[in-house]
């Protein structure tokens, strides 16, 4: 089962096309009414990583860093870096910030309340790891803003 990451906003967000040759993070429109209802925003996007899904954003089980890091772990870390940069830019440029839904595939329709979280706090590695770890147990919805 894959981790899923969705972004929603009142205004359109920048799209990043999926490039299977180059890899990396991508952001594409999401058409699921279930996801739109959960996010509570009119503009909804799926955010994927180099593996084609959101699993590369799950840092809750990162074990190795530095020399022993595998190529896949390095690509995962780069996807998370790109996600953080995207979230900071998007939250700062869209009135009211953005919302992120992080969950396992199939749990997108859960009824949950958004937890407000400033982008700088969300993008701290420890906070993101805790969020993805929690998303392993239950869907997580955060309202990301810029202070």
Secondary structure, 3 states (H helix, E strand, C coil): CCEEEEEEECCCCCCECCCCCCCCCEEEECCCHHHHHHHCCCEEEEEECCCCCCHHHCCCCCCCCHHHCCHHHHHHHHHHHHHHHHHHHHHHHCCCCEEEEEEECCCCCCCCCCEEEEHHHHCCHHHHHHHHHHHCCCCEEEEEECC
